[in-house]
Amino acid sequence: MLSAKPWKPLSVVRLLLLLFFCLCTGALAGGVIRHFTGSGSAGETSLFSLILSILSFHGAALVLISLFLREEHIGWSDAFGFSTPERGHALLMSLLVACIVLPIGWLLQSASAEALNTLADNFSRFNLRAEEQQIVQVLKTTTSWSYRICLGITAILLAPAAEELLFRGILYPTVKQSGYPRLALWGTSMVFALIHLNLATFLPLTFLAVVLTLLYERTNNLLAPITVHSLFNAANFGLLYLQQIPAK
């Protein structure tokens, strides 16, 4: 079982408000810069917007969580179980879970995209057709290796760490310890899926988040869900890159 966390609900709310402020500031800054520069290709503009959104959310989340832990007078290892004796077992379990989650996630995403496209064909007044995530669109338009490496590092390392620390490490225990275990599991999982702003990925990401939460409960070590999340993103990123290589 997951060990109790000393998070104060008001401190968590303040963390979320600060993170929301950073996100809004990043979006506003990006809009202002694009308005006044008005230069660069569409691909470069999309990449710039993506990097700015990454820094204003994932980058800000890591900084704010660090300050949050300092305020709570607790270190990273104690806060998230990084140094538990069963660390090796947790990592092995995460590899097994990743192998199970990946094909199920792909099937759910394919089914979601097909369902959305069917609804869009039958109800043309609603714009429900499945669209690709922004990072996928940017990866397809950019030809620069430096940009691709930047996107890969973000998807495989930065995003899993920041999102797992926030959703599984802080939000989930806070809601659960407030007396709402089911809301903690399903609520944080659905919010996690919603922040990716893509209808086609909502179902597979909700499924992923539920599995990651249960894995954290089982191992009491946040390295396990971080590892699965990273492997999930790495597999999708690699598959997407292979699709961009022209057949000979």
VENRA-V521823 format. One record per backbone hydrogen bond with DSSP energy under -0.5 kcal/mol. CO is the residue of the C=O (numbers start at 1). NH is the residue of the N-H. E is the energy in kcal/mol with one decimal. If there is no record, write none. Layout:
BEGIN
co & nh & e
CO & NH & E
CO & NH & E
END
This chain:
BEGIN
co & nh & e
8 & 11 & -0.5
8 & 12 & -2.1
9 & 13 & -2.5
10 & 14 & -2.1
11 & 15 & -2.0
12 & 16 & -2.4
13 & 17 & -2.3
14 & 18 & -2.4
15 & 19 & -2.3
16 & 20 & -2.6
17 & 21 & -2.2
18 & 22 & -2.3
19 & 23 & -2.3
20 & 24 & -2.5
21 & 25 & -2.6
22 & 26 & -2.4
23 & 27 & -2.2
24 & 28 & -2.6
25 & 29 & -2.7
26 & 30 & -2.3
27 & 31 & -2.0
28 & 32 & -2.3
29 & 33 & -2.6
30 & 34 & -2.3
31 & 35 & -1.9
32 & 36 & -2.1
33 & 37 & -2.4
34 & 38 & -1.5
41 & 45 & -2.4
42 & 46 & -2.5
43 & 47 & -2.3
44 & 48 & -2.6
45 & 49 & -2.3
46 & 50 & -2.4
47 & 51 & -2.7
48 & 52 & -2.3
49 & 53 & -2.2
50 & 54 & -2.2
51 & 55 & -2.4
52 & 56 & -2.2
53 & 57 & -1.1
54 & 58 & -1.1
54 & 59 & -2.0
55 & 60 & -1.3
57 & 61 & -2.6
58 & 62 & -1.9
59 & 63 & -1.8
60 & 64 & -3.0
61 & 65 & -2.5
62 & 66 & -1.8
63 & 67 & -2.0
64 & 68 & -2.4
65 & 69 & -2.5
66 & 70 & -1.8
67 & 71 & -2.1
68 & 72 & -1.7
69 & 73 & -0.6
69 & 74 & -2.0
70 & 73 & -0.7
75 & 79 & -2.3
76 & 80 & -2.1
77 & 81 & -1.3
77 & 82 & -0.8
77 & 83 & -0.5
80 & 222 & -2.8
81 & 84 & -1.5
84 & 87 & -1.4
86 & 90 & -2.4
87 & 91 & -2.1
88 & 92 & -2.2
89 & 93 & -2.3
90 & 94 & -1.9
91 & 95 & -1.6
92 & 96 & -1.8
93 & 97 & -2.6
94 & 98 & -2.3
95 & 99 & -1.7
96 & 100 & -1.2
97 & 101 & -2.9
98 & 102 & -2.2
99 & 103 & -0.6
100 & 104 & -1.1
101 & 105 & -3.0
102 & 106 & -2.3
103 & 107 & -2.2
104 & 108 & -2.5
105 & 109 & -2.2
106 & 110 & -2.4
107 & 111 & -2.5
108 & 112 & -2.4
109 & 113 & -2.6
110 & 114 & -2.2
111 & 115 & -2.3
112 & 116 & -2.5
113 & 117 & -2.2
114 & 118 & -2.0
115 & 119 & -2.3
116 & 120 & -2.4
117 & 121 & -1.9
118 & 122 & -1.8
119 & 123 & -2.7
123 & 126 & -1.7
126 & 128 & -1.7
133 & 137 & -2.2
134 & 138 & -2.6
135 & 139 & -2.1
136 & 140 & -1.8
137 & 141 & -1.3
138 & 142 & -2.3
144 & 148 & -2.0
145 & 149 & -2.6
146 & 150 & -2.0
147 & 151 & -2.5
148 & 152 & -2.4
149 & 153 & -2.6
150 & 154 & -2.0
151 & 155 & -2.7
152 & 156 & -2.6
153 & 157 & -2.2
153 & 158 & -1.9
154 & 159 & -3.3
157 & 161 & -1.5
158 & 162 & -2.6
159 & 163 & -2.8
160 & 164 & -2.2
161 & 165 & -2.1
162 & 166 & -1.9
163 & 167 & -2.8
163 & 168 & -0.5
164 & 168 & -0.8
164 & 169 & -2.7
165 & 170 & -0.6
166 & 170 & -0.7
166 & 171 & -2.8
167 & 172 & -2.5
168 & 173 & -0.5
170 & 174 & -1.7
171 & 175 & -2.4
172 & 176 & -2.5
173 & 177 & -2.7
174 & 178 & -0.7
175 & 180 & -1.5
176 & 179 & -1.7
180 & 184 & -2.3
181 & 185 & -2.0
182 & 186 & -2.8
182 & 187 & -0.5
183 & 187 & -2.0
183 & 188 & -0.8
184 & 188 & -1.0
185 & 189 & -1.1
186 & 190 & -2.2
187 & 191 & -2.3
188 & 192 & -2.1
189 & 193 & -1.8
190 & 194 & -2.5
191 & 195 & -2.0
193 & 196 & -1.1
194 & 197 & -2.1
198 & 201 & -0.6
198 & 202 & -0.5
199 & 202 & -1.0
199 & 203 & -0.5
201 & 205 & -2.3
202 & 206 & -2.1
203 & 207 & -2.3
204 & 208 & -2.4
205 & 209 & -2.6
206 & 210 & -2.3
207 & 211 & -2.2
208 & 212 & -2.6
209 & 213 & -2.3
210 & 214 & -2.4
211 & 215 & -2.3
212 & 216 & -2.1
213 & 217 & -2.2
214 & 218 & -2.1
215 & 219 & -2.4
216 & 220 & -2.6
221 & 224 & -1.5
221 & 225 & -0.6
222 & 226 & -2.0
223 & 227 & -2.4
224 & 228 & -2.2
225 & 229 & -2.6
226 & 230 & -2.5
227 & 231 & -2.6
228 & 232 & -2.7
229 & 233 & -2.3
230 & 234 & -2.5
231 & 235 & -2.6
232 & 236 & -1.9
233 & 237 & -2.8
234 & 238 & -2.8
235 & 239 & -2.4
236 & 240 & -2.2
237 & 241 & -2.3
238 & 242 & -2.4
239 & 243 & -1.6
240 & 244 & -0.7
241 & 244 & -1.0
241 & 245 & -0.6
242 & 245 & -0.8
244 & 246 & -0.6
END
